[in-house]
Amino acid sequence: MNIQIDAKGKQCPLPVIEAKNAISGMTEAGIVEVTVDNEIAVQNVSKMAANAGGDVASEQISEGKYRVAIRLAGDGTAGER
């Protein structure tokens, strides 16, 4: 299960809330990918995901566009690489 969230233009805590809701709704292993437009959102989403047991990776795609990928097992814990 892979979920993509476009949170560009949304101020925190909205990207965090959307990612948290997606994580809590996962019933099988997969990746939640959140696209945001500022580094603060990257940090906040990454911190929440790490606290939820996710394996987190982030990258800057272009000027003002970042991707946070959260790999999870189906039970909301970190998935295997």
PyMOL Python script that loads the backbone (N, CA, C, O; Angstrom):
from pymol import cmd

cmd.read_pdbstr("""\
ATOM      1  N   MET A   1       0.848  -1.173   0.000  1.00  0.00           N
ATOM      2  CA  MET A   1       0.000   0.000   0.000  1.00  0.00           C
ATOM      3  C   MET A   1       0.893   1.235   0.000  1.00  0.00           C
ATOM      4  O   MET A   1       1.727   1.401   0.890  1.00  0.00           O
ATOM      5  N   ASN A   2       0.722   2.082  -0.977  1.00  0.00           N
ATOM      6  CA  ASN A   2       1.458   3.334  -1.038  1.00  0.00           C
ATOM      7  C   ASN A   2       0.461   4.487  -1.069  1.00  0.00           C
ATOM      8  O   ASN A   2      -0.521   4.467  -1.811  1.00  0.00           O
ATOM      9  N   ILE A   3       0.741   5.491  -0.242  1.00  0.00           N
ATOM     10  CA  ILE A   3      -0.132   6.660  -0.146  1.00  0.00           C
ATOM     11  C   ILE A   3       0.693   7.903  -0.442  1.00  0.00           C
ATOM     12  O   ILE A   3       1.785   8.076   0.100  1.00  0.00           O
ATOM     13  N   GLN A   4       0.174   8.759  -1.295  1.00  0.00           N
ATOM     14  CA  GLN A   4       0.833  10.020  -1.599  1.00  0.00           C
ATOM     15  C   GLN A   4      -0.013  11.172  -1.088  1.00  0.00           C
ATOM     16  O   GLN A   4      -1.219  11.235  -1.329  1.00  0.00           O
ATOM     17  N   ILE A   5       0.644  12.085  -0.374  1.00  0.00           N
ATOM     18  CA  ILE A   5      -0.026  13.249   0.184  1.00  0.00           C
ATOM     19  C   ILE A   5       0.651  14.493  -0.358  1.00  0.00           C
ATOM     20  O   ILE A   5       1.861  14.662  -0.207  1.00  0.00           O
ATOM     21  N   ASP A   6      -0.117  15.358  -0.983  1.00  0.00           N
ATOM     22  CA  ASP A   6       0.397  16.637  -1.465  1.00  0.00           C
ATOM     23  C   ASP A   6       0.016  17.700  -0.439  1.00  0.00           C
ATOM     24  O   ASP A   6      -1.126  18.159  -0.399  1.00  0.00           O
ATOM     25  N   ALA A   7       0.984  18.082   0.386  1.00  0.00           N
ATOM     26  CA  ALA A   7       0.731  19.070   1.434  1.00  0.00           C
ATOM     27  C   ALA A   7       1.425  20.392   1.142  1.00  0.00           C
ATOM     28  O   ALA A   7       1.630  21.206   2.043  1.00  0.00           O
ATOM     29  N   LYS A   8       1.787  20.604  -0.123  1.00  0.00           N
ATOM     30  CA  LYS A   8       2.397  21.881  -0.497  1.00  0.00           C
ATOM     31  C   LYS A   8       1.381  22.999  -0.264  1.00  0.00           C
ATOM     32  O   LYS A   8       0.202  22.862  -0.591  1.00  0.00           O
ATOM     33  N   GLY A   9       1.856  24.102   0.303  1.00  0.00           N
ATOM     34  CA  GLY A   9       0.986  25.239   0.562  1.00  0.00           C
ATOM     35  C   GLY A   9       0.241  25.149   1.874  1.00  0.00           C
ATOM     36  O   GLY A   9      -0.473  26.080   2.247  1.00  0.00           O
ATOM     37  N   LYS A  10       0.396  24.050   2.577  1.00  0.00           N
ATOM     38  CA  LYS A  10      -0.284  23.870   3.862  1.00  0.00           C
ATOM     39  C   LYS A  10       0.718  24.113   4.990  1.00  0.00           C
ATOM     40  O   LYS A  10       1.830  23.585   4.978  1.00  0.00           O
ATOM     41  N   GLN A  11       0.308  24.909   5.947  1.00  0.00           N
ATOM     42  CA  GLN A  11       1.164  25.205   7.078  1.00  0.00           C
ATOM     43  C   GLN A  11       1.031  24.132   8.144  1.00  0.00           C
ATOM     44  O   GLN A  11      -0.020  23.506   8.281  1.00  0.00           O
ATOM     45  N   CYS A  12       2.109  23.923   8.901  1.00  0.00           N
ATOM     46  CA  CYS A  12       2.061  22.980  10.018  1.00  0.00           C
ATOM     47  C   CYS A  12       1.042  23.486  11.026  1.00  0.00           C
ATOM     48  O   CYS A  12       0.953  24.688  11.278  1.00  0.00           O
ATOM     49  N   PRO A  13       0.293  22.591  11.587  1.00  0.00           N
ATOM     50  CA  PRO A  13       0.511  21.142  11.664  1.00  0.00           C
ATOM     51  C   PRO A  13      -0.233  20.326  10.623  1.00  0.00           C
ATOM     52  O   PRO A  13      -0.269  19.102  10.747  1.00  0.00           O
ATOM     53  N   LEU A  14      -0.836  20.935   9.594  1.00  0.00           N
ATOM     54  CA  LEU A  14      -1.644  20.168   8.632  1.00  0.00           C
ATOM     55  C   LEU A  14      -0.880  19.036   7.943  1.00  0.00           C
ATOM     56  O   LEU A  14      -1.425  17.936   7.855  1.00  0.00           O
ATOM     57  N   PRO A  15       0.365  19.238   7.442  1.00  0.00           N
ATOM     58  CA  PRO A  15       1.073  18.101   6.830  1.00  0.00           C
ATOM     59  C   PRO A  15       1.298  16.956   7.822  1.00  0.00           C
ATOM     60  O   PRO A  15       1.218  15.784   7.454  1.00  0.00           O
ATOM     61  N   VAL A  16       1.578  17.300   9.073  1.00  0.00           N
ATOM     62  CA  VAL A  16       1.794  16.279  10.104  1.00  0.00           C
ATOM     63  C   VAL A  16       0.497  15.513  10.368  1.00  0.00           C
ATOM     64  O   VAL A  16       0.502  14.286  10.459  1.00  0.00           O
ATOM     65  N   ILE A  17      -0.596  16.235  10.490  1.00  0.00           N
ATOM     66  CA  ILE A  17      -1.890  15.603  10.753  1.00  0.00           C
ATOM     67  C   ILE A  17      -2.289  14.675   9.608  1.00  0.00           C
ATOM     68  O   ILE A  17      -2.747  13.557   9.846  1.00  0.00           O
ATOM     69  N   GLU A  18      -2.117  15.130   8.369  1.00  0.00           N
ATOM     70  CA  GLU A  18      -2.470  14.294   7.218  1.00  0.00           C
ATOM     71  C   GLU A  18      -1.608  13.036   7.161  1.00  0.00           C
ATOM     72  O   GLU A  18      -2.112  11.949   6.881  1.00  0.00           O
ATOM     73  N   ALA A  19      -0.307  13.183   7.428  1.00  0.00           N
ATOM     74  CA  ALA A  19       0.583  12.018   7.417  1.00  0.00           C
ATOM     75  C   ALA A  19       0.233  11.064   8.554  1.00  0.00           C
ATOM     76  O   ALA A  19       0.220   9.848   8.363  1.00  0.00           O
ATOM     77  N   LYS A  20      -0.047  11.603   9.719  1.00  0.00           N
ATOM     78  CA  LYS A  20      -0.400  10.771  10.873  1.00  0.00           C
ATOM     79  C   LYS A  20      -1.681   9.983  10.605  1.00  0.00           C
ATOM     80  O   LYS A  20      -1.768   8.803  10.943  1.00  0.00           O
ATOM     81  N   ASN A  21      -2.673  10.633  10.002  1.00  0.00           N
ATOM     82  CA  ASN A  21      -3.917   9.952   9.660  1.00  0.00           C
ATOM     83  C   ASN A  21      -3.677   8.828   8.650  1.00  0.00           C
ATOM     84  O   ASN A  21      -4.264   7.751   8.762  1.00  0.00           O
ATOM     85  N   ALA A  22      -2.817   9.083   7.670  1.00  0.00           N
ATOM     86  CA  ALA A  22      -2.506   8.053   6.673  1.00  0.00           C
ATOM     87  C   ALA A  22      -1.805   6.866   7.322  1.00  0.00           C
ATOM     88  O   ALA A  22      -2.116   5.713   7.026  1.00  0.00           O
ATOM     89  N   ILE A  23      -0.854   7.158   8.210  1.00  0.00           N
ATOM     90  CA  ILE A  23      -0.123   6.089   8.897  1.00  0.00           C
ATOM     91  C   ILE A  23      -1.072   5.249   9.739  1.00  0.00           C
ATOM     92  O   ILE A  23      -1.010   4.020   9.712  1.00  0.00           O
ATOM     93  N   SER A  24      -1.937   5.902  10.478  1.00  0.00           N
ATOM     94  CA  SER A  24      -2.843   5.161  11.360  1.00  0.00           C
ATOM     95  C   SER A  24      -3.846   4.313  10.578  1.00  0.00           C
ATOM     96  O   SER A  24      -4.374   3.333  11.105  1.00  0.00           O
ATOM     97  N   GLY A  25      -4.111   4.682   9.328  1.00  0.00           N
ATOM     98  CA  GLY A  25      -5.058   3.929   8.519  1.00  0.00           C
ATOM     99  C   GLY A  25      -4.446   2.794   7.721  1.00  0.00           C
ATOM    100  O   GLY A  25      -5.163   2.057   7.044  1.00  0.00           O
ATOM    101  N   MET A  26      -3.122   2.642   7.791  1.00  0.00           N
ATOM    102  CA  MET A  26      -2.471   1.586   7.011  1.00  0.00           C
ATOM    103  C   MET A  26      -2.751   0.217   7.615  1.00  0.00           C
ATOM    104  O   MET A  26      -2.641   0.019   8.825  1.00  0.00           O
ATOM    105  N   THR A  27      -3.114  -0.716   6.753  1.00  0.00           N
ATOM    106  CA  THR A  27      -3.409  -2.072   7.191  1.00  0.00           C
ATOM    107  C   THR A  27      -2.410  -3.084   6.642  1.00  0.00           C
ATOM    108  O   THR A  27      -2.476  -4.268   6.972  1.00  0.00           O
ATOM    109  N   GLU A  28      -1.490  -2.619   5.808  1.00  0.00           N
ATOM    110  CA  GLU A  28      -0.455  -3.483   5.252  1.00  0.00           C
ATOM    111  C   GLU A  28       0.808  -2.660   5.059  1.00  0.00           C
ATOM    112  O   GLU A  28       0.769  -1.431   5.117  1.00  0.00           O
ATOM    113  N   ALA A  29       1.913  -3.327   4.832  1.00  0.00           N
ATOM    114  CA  ALA A  29       3.180  -2.648   4.643  1.00  0.00           C
ATOM    115  C   ALA A  29       3.104  -1.699   3.455  1.00  0.00           C
ATOM    116  O   ALA A  29       2.408  -1.968   2.477  1.00  0.00           O
ATOM    117  N   GLY A  30       3.820  -0.599   3.548  1.00  0.00           N
ATOM    118  CA  GLY A  30       3.823   0.341   2.445  1.00  0.00           C
ATOM    119  C   GLY A  30       4.576   1.607   2.765  1.00  0.00           C
ATOM    120  O   GLY A  30       5.293   1.695   3.762  1.00  0.00           O
ATOM    121  N   ILE A  31       4.401   2.582   1.902  1.00  0.00           N
ATOM    122  CA  ILE A  31       5.106   3.859   2.022  1.00  0.00           C
ATOM    123  C   ILE A  31       4.090   4.987   1.976  1.00  0.00           C
ATOM    124  O   ILE A  31       3.198   5.013   1.128  1.00  0.00           O
ATOM    125  N   VAL A  32       4.248   5.913   2.905  1.00  0.00           N
ATOM    126  CA  VAL A  32       3.497   7.161   2.869  1.00  0.00           C
ATOM    127  C   VAL A  32       4.483   8.215   2.387  1.00  0.00           C
ATOM    128  O   VAL A  32       5.517   8.442   3.016  1.00  0.00           O
ATOM    129  N   GLU A  33       4.160   8.855   1.271  1.00  0.00           N
ATOM    130  CA  GLU A  33       5.029   9.879   0.696  1.00  0.00           C
ATOM    131  C   GLU A  33       4.333  11.226   0.815  1.00  0.00           C
ATOM    132  O   GLU A  33       3.240  11.419   0.284  1.00  0.00           O
ATOM    133  N   VAL A  34       4.978  12.159   1.518  1.00  0.00           N
ATOM    134  CA  VAL A  34       4.408  13.480   1.753  1.00  0.00           C
ATOM    135  C   VAL A  34       5.259  14.511   1.019  1.00  0.00           C
ATOM    136  O   VAL A  34       6.475  14.569   1.206  1.00  0.00           O
ATOM    137  N   THR A  35       4.621  15.319   0.190  1.00  0.00           N
ATOM    138  CA  THR A  35       5.309  16.398  -0.512  1.00  0.00           C
ATOM    139  C   THR A  35       4.938  17.710   0.175  1.00  0.00           C
ATOM    140  O   THR A  35       3.761  18.030   0.339  1.00  0.00           O
ATOM    141  N   VAL A  36       5.968  18.465   0.574  1.00  0.00           N
ATOM    142  CA  VAL A  36       5.760  19.742   1.258  1.00  0.00           C
ATOM    143  C   VAL A  36       6.617  20.813   0.600  1.00  0.00           C
ATOM    144  O   VAL A  36       7.428  20.521  -0.279  1.00  0.00           O
ATOM    145  N   ASP A  37       6.428  22.061   1.036  1.00  0.00           N
ATOM    146  CA  ASP A  37       7.150  23.151   0.394  1.00  0.00           C
ATOM    147  C   ASP A  37       8.091  23.918   1.312  1.00  0.00           C
ATOM    148  O   ASP A  37       8.570  24.992   0.950  1.00  0.00           O
ATOM    149  N   ASN A  38       8.364  23.372   2.511  1.00  0.00           N
ATOM    150  CA  ASN A  38       9.305  24.062   3.398  1.00  0.00           C
ATOM    151  C   ASN A  38       9.998  23.070   4.323  1.00  0.00           C
ATOM    152  O   ASN A  38       9.477  21.992   4.611  1.00  0.00           O
ATOM    153  N   GLU A  39      11.177  23.458   4.779  1.00  0.00           N
ATOM    154  CA  GLU A  39      12.004  22.567   5.594  1.00  0.00           C
ATOM    155  C   GLU A  39      11.410  22.308   6.973  1.00  0.00           C
ATOM    156  O   GLU A  39      11.620  21.233   7.536  1.00  0.00           O
ATOM    157  N   ILE A  40      10.683  23.254   7.523  1.00  0.00           N
ATOM    158  CA  ILE A  40      10.064  23.061   8.832  1.00  0.00           C
ATOM    159  C   ILE A  40       9.062  21.903   8.754  1.00  0.00           C
ATOM    160  O   ILE A  40       9.016  21.061   9.651  1.00  0.00           O
ATOM    161  N   ALA A  41       8.271  21.860   7.694  1.00  0.00           N
ATOM    162  CA  ALA A  41       7.314  20.767   7.515  1.00  0.00           C
ATOM    163  C   ALA A  41       8.049  19.439   7.368  1.00  0.00           C
ATOM    164  O   ALA A  41       7.599  18.423   7.898  1.00  0.00           O
ATOM    165  N   VAL A  42       9.180  19.434   6.648  1.00  0.00           N
ATOM    166  CA  VAL A  42       9.982  18.210   6.507  1.00  0.00           C
ATOM    167  C   VAL A  42      10.405  17.714   7.888  1.00  0.00           C
ATOM    168  O   VAL A  42      10.264  16.533   8.204  1.00  0.00           O
ATOM    169  N   GLN A  43      10.920  18.619   8.695  1.00  0.00           N
ATOM    170  CA  GLN A  43      11.381  18.250  10.034  1.00  0.00           C
ATOM    171  C   GLN A  43      10.238  17.738  10.898  1.00  0.00           C
ATOM    172  O   GLN A  43      10.384  16.729  11.588  1.00  0.00           O
ATOM    173  N   ASN A  44       9.103  18.426  10.864  1.00  0.00           N
ATOM    174  CA  ASN A  44       7.967  18.036  11.699  1.00  0.00           C
ATOM    175  C   ASN A  44       7.372  16.695  11.277  1.00  0.00           C
ATOM    176  O   ASN A  44       7.074  15.860  12.130  1.00  0.00           O
ATOM    177  N   VAL A  45       7.196  16.479   9.978  1.00  0.00           N
ATOM    178  CA  VAL A  45       6.661  15.205   9.482  1.00  0.00           C
ATOM    179  C   VAL A  45       7.651  14.078   9.782  1.00  0.00           C
ATOM    180  O   VAL A  45       7.249  12.990  10.195  1.00  0.00           O
ATOM    181  N   SER A  46       8.936  14.338   9.576  1.00  0.00           N
ATOM    182  CA  SER A  46       9.958  13.323   9.840  1.00  0.00           C
ATOM    183  C   SER A  46       9.980  12.923  11.311  1.00  0.00           C
ATOM    184  O   SER A  46      10.073  11.738  11.634  1.00  0.00           O
ATOM    185  N   LYS A  47       9.896  13.900  12.193  1.00  0.00           N
ATOM    186  CA  LYS A  47       9.909  13.621  13.638  1.00  0.00           C
ATOM    187  C   LYS A  47       8.693  12.790  14.044  1.00  0.00           C
ATOM    188  O   LYS A  47       8.821  11.815  14.785  1.00  0.00           O
ATOM    189  N   MET A  48       7.515  13.179  13.556  1.00  0.00           N
ATOM    190  CA  MET A  48       6.299  12.434  13.880  1.00  0.00           C
ATOM    191  C   MET A  48       6.412  10.997  13.377  1.00  0.00           C
ATOM    192  O   MET A  48       6.061  10.056  14.088  1.00  0.00           O
ATOM    193  N   ALA A  49       6.904  10.831  12.143  1.00  0.00           N
ATOM    194  CA  ALA A  49       7.000   9.496  11.544  1.00  0.00           C
ATOM    195  C   ALA A  49       7.998   8.621  12.299  1.00  0.00           C
ATOM    196  O   ALA A  49       7.747   7.435  12.514  1.00  0.00           O
ATOM    197  N   ALA A  50       9.118   9.196  12.697  1.00  0.00           N
ATOM    198  CA  ALA A  50      10.108   8.444  13.463  1.00  0.00           C
ATOM    199  C   ALA A  50       9.527   8.013  14.805  1.00  0.00           C
ATOM    200  O   ALA A  50       9.758   6.891  15.254  1.00  0.00           O
ATOM    201  N   ASN A  51       8.777   8.900  15.441  1.00  0.00           N
ATOM    202  CA  ASN A  51       8.137   8.562  16.711  1.00  0.00           C
ATOM    203  C   ASN A  51       7.083   7.477  16.546  1.00  0.00           C
ATOM    204  O   ASN A  51       6.808   6.727  17.482  1.00  0.00           O
ATOM    205  N   ALA A  52       6.491   7.390  15.353  1.00  0.00           N
ATOM    206  CA  ALA A  52       5.485   6.371  15.070  1.00  0.00           C
ATOM    207  C   ALA A  52       6.123   5.045  14.657  1.00  0.00           C
ATOM    208  O   ALA A  52       5.418   4.065  14.417  1.00  0.00           O
ATOM    209  N   GLY A  53       7.457   5.012  14.574  1.00  0.00           N
ATOM    210  CA  GLY A  53       8.148   3.776  14.225  1.00  0.00           C
ATOM    211  C   GLY A  53       8.448   3.629  12.757  1.00  0.00           C
ATOM    212  O   GLY A  53       8.826   2.548  12.304  1.00  0.00           O
ATOM    213  N   GLY A  54       8.285   4.706  11.999  1.00  0.00           N
ATOM    214  CA  GLY A  54       8.544   4.645  10.572  1.00  0.00           C
ATOM    215  C   GLY A  54      10.014   4.788  10.238  1.00  0.00           C
ATOM    216  O   GLY A  54      10.785   5.366  11.003  1.00  0.00           O
ATOM    217  N   ASP A  55      10.389   4.263   9.100  1.00  0.00           N
ATOM    218  CA  ASP A  55      11.733   4.424   8.546  1.00  0.00           C
ATOM    219  C   ASP A  55      11.635   5.618   7.599  1.00  0.00           C
ATOM    220  O   ASP A  55      10.991   5.525   6.554  1.00  0.00           O
ATOM    221  N   VAL A  56      12.269   6.739   7.955  1.00  0.00           N
ATOM    222  CA  VAL A  56      12.042   8.010   7.274  1.00  0.00           C
ATOM    223  C   VAL A  56      13.229   8.408   6.410  1.00  0.00           C
ATOM    224  O   VAL A  56      14.384   8.289   6.821  1.00  0.00           O
ATOM    225  N   ALA A  57      12.926   8.883   5.201  1.00  0.00           N
ATOM    226  CA  ALA A  57      13.934   9.461   4.313  1.00  0.00           C
ATOM    227  C   ALA A  57      13.331  10.710   3.700  1.00  0.00           C
ATOM    228  O   ALA A  57      12.158  10.727   3.325  1.00  0.00           O
ATOM    229  N   SER A  58      14.147  11.766   3.599  1.00  0.00           N
ATOM    230  CA  SER A  58      13.637  12.993   2.987  1.00  0.00           C
ATOM    231  C   SER A  58      14.650  13.520   1.988  1.00  0.00           C
ATOM    232  O   SER A  58      15.847  13.249   2.080  1.00  0.00           O
ATOM    233  N   GLU A  59      14.135  14.285   1.029  1.00  0.00           N
ATOM    234  CA  GLU A  59      15.001  14.875   0.017  1.00  0.00           C
ATOM    235  C   GLU A  59      14.359  16.137  -0.528  1.00  0.00           C
ATOM    236  O   GLU A  59      13.139  16.297  -0.519  1.00  0.00           O
ATOM    237  N   GLN A  60      15.226  17.036  -1.007  1.00  0.00           N
ATOM    238  CA  GLN A  60      14.735  18.228  -1.683  1.00  0.00           C
ATOM    239  C   GLN A  60      14.650  17.893  -3.164  1.00  0.00           C
ATOM    240  O   GLN A  60      15.640  17.507  -3.785  1.00  0.00           O
ATOM    241  N   ILE A  61      13.457  18.046  -3.718  1.00  0.00           N
ATOM    242  CA  ILE A  61      13.228  17.705  -5.119  1.00  0.00           C
ATOM    243  C   ILE A  61      13.621  18.874  -6.017  1.00  0.00           C
ATOM    244  O   ILE A  61      14.270  18.689  -7.047  1.00  0.00           O
ATOM    245  N   SER A  62      13.220  20.075  -5.616  1.00  0.00           N
ATOM    246  CA  SER A  62      13.543  21.295  -6.341  1.00  0.00           C
ATOM    247  C   SER A  62      13.389  22.459  -5.373  1.00  0.00           C
ATOM    248  O   SER A  62      13.088  22.255  -4.197  1.00  0.00           O
ATOM    249  N   GLU A  63      13.590  23.651  -5.852  1.00  0.00           N
ATOM    250  CA  GLU A  63      13.442  24.828  -5.002  1.00  0.00           C
ATOM    251  C   GLU A  63      12.027  24.884  -4.434  1.00  0.00           C
ATOM    252  O   GLU A  63      11.054  24.989  -5.180  1.00  0.00           O
ATOM    253  N   GLY A  64      11.922  24.813  -3.116  1.00  0.00           N
ATOM    254  CA  GLY A  64      10.616  24.898  -2.470  1.00  0.00           C
ATOM    255  C   GLY A  64       9.760  23.647  -2.576  1.00  0.00           C
ATOM    256  O   GLY A  64       8.546  23.712  -2.384  1.00  0.00           O
ATOM    257  N   LYS A  65      10.379  22.499  -2.882  1.00  0.00           N
ATOM    258  CA  LYS A  65       9.622  21.248  -2.974  1.00  0.00           C
ATOM    259  C   LYS A  65      10.454  20.126  -2.354  1.00  0.00           C
ATOM    260  O   LYS A  65      11.579  19.857  -2.775  1.00  0.00           O
ATOM    261  N   TYR A  66       9.870  19.479  -1.344  1.00  0.00           N
ATOM    262  CA  TYR A  66      10.546  18.424  -0.601  1.00  0.00           C
ATOM    263  C   TYR A  66       9.660  17.185  -0.538  1.00  0.00           C
ATOM    264  O   TYR A  66       8.433  17.274  -0.592  1.00  0.00           O
ATOM    265  N   ARG A  67      10.310  16.027  -0.421  1.00  0.00           N
ATOM    266  CA  ARG A  67       9.581  14.771  -0.298  1.00  0.00           C
ATOM    267  C   ARG A  67      10.042  14.067   0.968  1.00  0.00           C
ATOM    268  O   ARG A  67      11.238  13.940   1.230  1.00  0.00           O
ATOM    269  N   VAL A  68       9.069  13.614   1.746  1.00  0.00           N
ATOM    270  CA  VAL A  68       9.346  12.796   2.932  1.00  0.00           C
ATOM    271  C   VAL A  68       8.705  11.438   2.682  1.00  0.00           C
ATOM    272  O   VAL A  68       7.490  11.338   2.510  1.00  0.00           O
ATOM    273  N   ALA A  69       9.523  10.400   2.664  1.00  0.00           N
ATOM    274  CA  ALA A  69       9.023   9.044   2.452  1.00  0.00           C
ATOM    275  C   ALA A  69       9.099   8.291   3.772  1.00  0.00           C
ATOM    276  O   ALA A  69      10.143   8.258   4.424  1.00  0.00           O
ATOM    277  N   ILE A  70       7.986   7.690   4.154  1.00  0.00           N
ATOM    278  CA  ILE A  70       7.878   6.965   5.413  1.00  0.00           C
ATOM    279  C   ILE A  70       7.538   5.519   5.094  1.00  0.00           C
ATOM    280  O   ILE A  70       6.450   5.227   4.598  1.00  0.00           O
ATOM    281  N   ARG A  71       8.464   4.618   5.378  1.00  0.00           N
ATOM    282  CA  ARG A  71       8.242   3.195   5.121  1.00  0.00           C
ATOM    283  C   ARG A  71       7.715   2.557   6.400  1.00  0.00           C
ATOM    284  O   ARG A  71       8.305   2.700   7.471  1.00  0.00           O
ATOM    285  N   LEU A  72       6.591   1.846   6.268  1.00  0.00           N
ATOM    286  CA  LEU A  72       5.935   1.253   7.423  1.00  0.00           C
ATOM    287  C   LEU A  72       5.549  -0.189   7.170  1.00  0.00           C
ATOM    288  O   LEU A  72       5.271  -0.594   6.041  1.00  0.00           O
ATOM    289  N   ALA A  73       5.538  -0.959   8.260  1.00  0.00           N
ATOM    290  CA  ALA A  73       4.958  -2.289   8.217  1.00  0.00           C
ATOM    291  C   ALA A  73       3.445  -2.096   8.342  1.00  0.00           C
ATOM    292  O   ALA A  73       3.002  -0.993   8.665  1.00  0.00           O
ATOM    293  N   GLY A  74       2.674  -3.089   8.106  1.00  0.00           N
ATOM    294  CA  GLY A  74       1.224  -2.985   8.129  1.00  0.00           C
ATOM    295  C   GLY A  74       0.635  -2.619   9.466  1.00  0.00           C
ATOM    296  O   GLY A  74      -0.509  -2.170   9.541  1.00  0.00           O
ATOM    297  N   ASP A  75       1.402  -2.804  10.528  1.00  0.00           N
ATOM    298  CA  ASP A  75       0.876  -2.493  11.853  1.00  0.00           C
ATOM    299  C   ASP A  75       1.334  -1.126  12.339  1.00  0.00           C
ATOM    300  O   ASP A  75       1.241  -0.838  13.533  1.00  0.00           O
ATOM    301  N   GLY A  76       1.829  -0.268  11.433  1.00  0.00           N
ATOM    302  CA  GLY A  76       2.251   1.074  11.799  1.00  0.00           C
ATOM    303  C   GLY A  76       3.656   1.149  12.366  1.00  0.00           C
ATOM    304  O   GLY A  76       4.041   2.168  12.939  1.00  0.00           O
ATOM    305  N   THR A  77       4.438   0.061  12.210  1.00  0.00           N
ATOM    306  CA  THR A  77       5.815   0.076  12.666  1.00  0.00           C
ATOM    307  C   THR A  77       6.744   0.094  11.470  1.00  0.00           C
ATOM    308  O   THR A  77       6.311  -0.092  10.333  1.00  0.00           O
ATOM    309  N   ALA A  78       8.009   0.314  11.725  1.00  0.00           N
ATOM    310  CA  ALA A  78       8.997   0.437  10.650  1.00  0.00           C
ATOM    311  C   ALA A  78       9.015  -0.813   9.781  1.00  0.00           C
ATOM    312  O   ALA A  78       8.989  -1.934  10.290  1.00  0.00           O
ATOM    313  N   GLY A  79       9.058  -0.615   8.477  1.00  0.00           N
ATOM    314  CA  GLY A  79       9.120  -1.731   7.554  1.00  0.00           C
ATOM    315  C   GLY A  79      10.546  -2.153   7.264  1.00  0.00           C
ATOM    316  O   GLY A  79      11.489  -1.420   7.563  1.00  0.00           O
ATOM    317  N   GLU A  80      10.705  -3.311   6.694  1.00  0.00           N
ATOM    318  CA  GLU A  80      12.023  -3.812   6.314  1.00  0.00           C
ATOM    319  C   GLU A  80      12.441  -3.162   5.002  1.00  0.00           C
ATOM    320  O   GLU A  80      11.612  -2.918   4.126  1.00  0.00           O
ATOM    321  N   ARG A  81      13.720  -2.888   4.879  1.00  0.00           N
ATOM    322  CA  ARG A  81      14.241  -2.310   3.633  1.00  0.00           C
ATOM    323  C   ARG A  81      14.479  -3.389   2.618  1.00  0.00           C
ATOM    324  O   ARG A  81      14.917  -3.103   1.504  1.00  0.00           O
TER     325      ARG A  81
END
""", "prot")
cmd.dss("prot")
cmd.show_as("cartoon", "prot")
cmd.util.cbc("prot")
cmd.orient("prot")
